[in-house]
């Protein structure tokens, strides 16, 4: 199975159009367009009964000690954990593409509705649900797609992966609210094939300057 995109080149920087935040010279970051990218897939197993899609950041700091500190960066040696940006299940077996901005086209404070999604799909809670849990202006249930927003003082460029799974079941046995780890557990033993598309993103101006 092969996963491609008109929006993202594999292993290349992700455009700010598909990010939750972008660089702002005056205040480090500001909200961005937060569109979901275009995705397409082919070479699908004939037995496929549905697809599941997970988009996650592999490089989230495991501790908040140095987050947003003006005088220092988050060290590259800090252990990293996963952060789920999009959890989409029950994609019909005949579907072969997702168009840009059809699942998300802006940042919505307090989150988006779910789990029901377009085309009879279902969307899980992404990591911003927990991230904004104690923020009076932003807390809520963040269903569906919300793009990258790595810490602006992180010393590493974050790596992101879109992973598409071809499954031998029509509907995942999950009800109500669910998360990325819930989906990974539910699809265990049901994966016929998988395909991945990766990209990078940073909000650290120094890293961008060093790359030029």
C-alpha positions in Angstrom: 0.0 0.0 0.0 1.2 3.5 -0.8 0.3 6.8 0.8 1.0 10.1 -1.0 0.1 13.8 -0.7 -0.1 16.9 -2.9 0.3 18.9 0.3 3.4 17.3 1.9 6.5 15.8 0.4 7.8 12.8 2.3 10.4 13.7 5.0 10.3 17.4 4.0 9.1 20.4 6.1 5.3 20.7 6.5 3.8 24.0 5.4 2.4 26.3 8.1 -1.0 26.0 6.2 -1.4 22.6 7.8 -0.1 23.6 11.3 -2.0 24.7 14.4 0.6 27.5 15.0 3.2 29.3 12.9 6.1 31.6 13.8 5.4 35.1 14.9 8.6 37.3 15.3 7.0 39.5 18.0 5.5 36.8 20.3 7.2 33.6 19.1 4.0 31.9 17.7 0.5 32.7 16.5 -2.4 30.6 15.3 -2.2 29.3 11.8 -4.6 28.0 9.1 -4.8 24.5 10.7 -6.0 22.8 7.5 -5.8 19.1 7.1 -3.6 18.2 4.1 -4.6 16.3 1.0 -3.8 12.6 1.2 -4.2 9.7 -1.4 -3.5 6.0 -1.3 -3.5 3.0 -3.7 -2.2 -0.6 -4.0 -4.8 -1.5 -1.4 -5.4 -5.2 -0.4 -8.5 -6.6 -2.0 -9.8 -7.9 1.4 -9.9 -4.3 2.9 -13.1 -3.5 4.7 -12.1 -0.1 6.1 -9.1 2.2 6.8 -7.9 3.9 9.9 -5.6 7.0 9.8 -3.4 8.3 12.6 -1.2 11.4 12.5 1.2 11.9 15.3 4.3 13.7 16.5 7.1 11.4 17.7 9.1 14.1 19.4 7.1 15.7 22.2 9.1 16.5 25.3 8.4 14.0 28.1 8.8 16.6 30.8 7.6 20.3 30.8 10.6 21.6 32.8 12.1 23.8 30.1 8.9 24.6 28.1 8.7 28.2 26.8 11.8 29.4 28.7 13.3 32.5 27.2 16.8 31.8 28.4 17.2 28.1 27.3 16.1 25.5 24.9 14.6 22.1 25.6 17.6 19.7 25.3 17.7 17.2 22.5 18.7 14.5 25.0 15.3 14.7 26.8 13.2 11.5 26.2 10.4 12.0 23.8 6.8 10.8 23.7 4.0 10.6 21.1 1.3 13.3 20.6 -1.7 12.4 18.5 -2.9 15.1 16.1 -5.5 13.2 14.1 -7.3 9.9 14.7 -9.7 8.9 11.9 -11.4 5.5 11.6 -14.2 3.7 9.7 -12.9 5.2 6.4 -14.9 3.4 3.6 -13.0 0.7 1.7 -13.7 2.3 -1.6 -12.2 5.7 -0.6 -8.8 6.6 -2.0 -8.3 10.2 -1.0 -9.0 12.9 1.5 -9.0 16.4 0.1 -7.3 19.3 1.9 -9.3 21.4 4.3 -12.3 19.0 4.3 -11.8 17.9 7.9 -10.3 21.0 9.3 -9.8 24.6 8.0 -9.1 26.7 11.1 -8.2 26.6 14.8 -11.4 26.4 16.8 -10.9 27.3 20.5 -12.5 24.7 22.8 -12.2 22.1 20.1 -14.3 20.5 17.4 -17.4 18.3 17.6 -17.2 14.5 17.3 -16.8 11.7 17.0 -19.0 11.7 13.8 -17.0 12.9 10.8 -17.5 13.4 7.1 -18.4 10.5 4.8 -19.6 8.3 7.8 -16.1 8.3 9.4 -15.5 8.7 13.1 -12.7 10.9 14.7 -11.0 10.4 18.0 -9.8 13.0 20.5 -6.4 14.4 19.7 -3.7 15.5 22.1 -4.9 19.1 22.5 -7.8 17.8 24.6 -5.4 17.1 27.4 -2.9 19.9 26.6 -5.6 22.6 27.0 -7.5 20.9 29.9 -6.5 23.6 32.3 -6.7 26.6 29.9 -9.9 28.6 30.6 -10.0 30.0 27.0 -9.1 26.8 25.1 -10.2 23.8 27.1 -12.6 21.3 25.4 -12.9 18.1 23.4 -10.6 18.4 20.4 -12.0 15.8 17.9 -10.4 15.3 14.5 -7.5 17.2 13.0 -5.4 19.8 14.7 -2.0 20.4 13.2 1.6 20.7 14.5 2.6 23.2 17.2 5.9 22.1 18.8 7.4 24.2 21.6 9.1 27.3 20.1 12.2 26.7 22.3 12.7 23.0 21.4 16.2 22.3 20.2 15.1 19.6 17.7 12.9 19.7 14.6 9.9 17.5 15.3 9.1 14.5 13.1 5.5 13.8 12.2 3.9 10.7 10.6 0.7 10.0 8.8 0.0 6.3 9.0 -2.8 4.6 7.1 -4.0 1.1 8.0 -6.0 -1.2 5.8 -8.2 -3.3 8.0 -10.2 -6.5 7.8 -13.2 -5.1 9.7 -15.8 -2.5 8.7 -16.1 -0.7 12.0 -13.7 -0.5 14.9 -15.2 -1.8 18.1 -14.9 1.6 19.9 -17.8 3.7 21.2 -18.0 7.2 22.4 -14.8 9.1 22.9 -11.6 7.4 21.9 -7.9 8.3 21.4 -4.9 7.2 19.3 -3.7 4.5 21.7 -7.3 3.2 21.9 -7.3 2.8 18.1 -3.9 1.2 18.0 -5.1 -1.4 20.5 -8.4 -2.0 18.6 -6.7 -2.6 15.3 -4.2 -5.1 16.7 -4.7 -8.3 14.7 -6.8 -6.6 12.0 -4.1 -4.9 9.9 -3.8 -6.1 6.3 -1.3 -3.4 5.3 0.0 -0.1 6.4 1.6 2.9 4.7 3.3 6.0 6.1 4.1 9.5 5.0 6.3 11.7 7.2 7.2 15.4 7.5 8.9 17.8 9.8 8.0 21.0 11.6 9.6 23.5 13.9 8.7 26.8 15.5 12.2 27.5 16.6 13.5 30.4 14.6 17.1 29.5 15.3 16.7 26.0 13.7 15.2 27.6 10.6 18.0 30.1 10.3 20.6 27.3 10.8 19.0 25.3 8.0 19.3 28.2 5.5 
